[in-house]
Amino acid sequence: IRETCTLEEIKMLVNLFPQLQYLQTGMNKKEIKQILTFLLSKTNMKTNQLFFLCIKEIPKMYLRELDMLIKFQNLCRNYFIEFINSDIYLWW
């Protein structure tokens, strides 16, 4: 997706494409933590096929924030998070 998405738009995408495995998009920075929590939620059956996320054009400071969010909320046990060329890549 070439544009910045809000939480509601991400929810709509997940509902339309429940077999989604890969998502590359910009995100509303005010909602990025809520979006990540939604996508990685263990109780969210609509995202259980998703295993890769690329957040486009995001400041590097979000790398640490998102890593801490995942750890403190126990959203994933095995994951990799990287910052490459202004994008954050997350695999789980």
C-alpha positions as CSV (number, residue, x, y, z in Angstrom):
1,I,0.0,0.0,0.0
2,R,1.5,3.3,-1.0
3,E,-0.3,5.5,1.4
4,T,-0.3,6.0,5.2
5,C,-3.0,3.8,6.8
6,T,-5.0,4.4,9.9
7,L,-6.0,1.6,12.3
8,E,-9.5,1.5,10.8
9,E,-8.1,1.1,7.3
10,I,-5.8,-1.7,8.5
11,K,-8.7,-3.5,10.1
12,M,-10.7,-3.2,6.9
13,L,-7.8,-4.7,4.9
14,V,-7.5,-7.6,7.3
15,N,-11.2,-8.2,7.0
16,L,-11.1,-8.1,3.2
17,F,-8.0,-10.3,3.0
18,P,-7.9,-12.7,5.9
19,Q,-5.2,-14.8,4.3
20,L,-2.8,-11.8,4.2
21,Q,0.8,-12.9,4.8
22,Y,2.8,-9.8,4.0
23,L,1.9,-6.1,4.5
24,Q,4.0,-3.2,3.4
25,T,2.5,0.2,4.1
26,G,3.0,3.6,5.8
27,M,1.2,4.0,9.1
28,N,-0.4,6.9,11.0
29,K,2.3,7.6,13.6
30,K,-0.3,8.4,16.2
31,E,-1.7,5.0,15.9
32,I,1.3,2.9,15.2
33,K,1.4,1.1,18.6
34,Q,-2.3,0.3,18.4
35,I,-1.9,-1.0,14.8
36,L,1.0,-3.2,15.8
37,T,-0.9,-4.5,18.8
38,F,-3.9,-5.3,16.6
39,L,-1.8,-7.1,13.9
40,L,0.2,-9.2,16.4
41,S,-2.7,-10.0,18.8
42,K,-2.9,-13.7,19.5
43,T,-6.7,-13.5,19.8
44,N,-7.1,-11.9,16.4
45,M,-7.9,-14.8,14.1
46,K,-8.0,-12.6,11.0
47,T,-4.2,-12.0,11.2
48,N,-3.0,-15.5,12.0
49,Q,-1.5,-15.9,8.5
50,L,0.4,-12.6,8.6
51,F,4.1,-13.1,9.2
52,F,5.9,-10.1,7.7
53,L,5.3,-6.3,8.1
54,C,7.2,-3.4,6.5
55,I,6.4,0.0,7.9
56,K,7.4,2.6,5.3
57,E,9.1,6.0,5.8
58,I,9.3,5.9,9.6
59,P,11.8,7.6,11.9
60,K,14.4,5.2,13.4
61,M,13.3,6.1,17.0
62,Y,10.3,3.9,16.4
63,L,12.5,0.8,16.1
64,R,13.2,0.8,19.8
65,E,9.7,1.8,20.8
66,L,8.1,-1.0,18.7
67,D,10.7,-3.6,20.0
68,M,9.9,-2.7,23.6
69,L,6.1,-2.8,22.9
70,I,6.4,-6.3,21.5
71,K,8.5,-7.5,24.5
72,F,6.5,-5.8,27.2
73,Q,3.1,-6.8,25.9
74,N,4.4,-10.3,25.0
75,L,3.0,-9.9,21.4
76,C,5.6,-12.3,19.9
77,R,8.2,-14.7,21.2
78,N,10.3,-15.2,18.1
79,Y,10.7,-12.2,15.8
80,F,13.2,-10.0,14.1
81,I,13.0,-6.3,13.7
82,E,15.3,-4.2,11.5
83,F,15.6,-0.6,10.3
84,I,16.7,-0.4,6.7
85,N,16.6,2.7,4.5
86,S,13.9,4.6,6.5
87,D,11.7,1.5,6.8
88,I,11.1,-0.9,9.7
89,Y,10.9,-4.6,8.8
90,L,9.3,-7.1,11.2
91,W,9.3,-10.9,10.7
92,W,7.7,-13.4,13.1
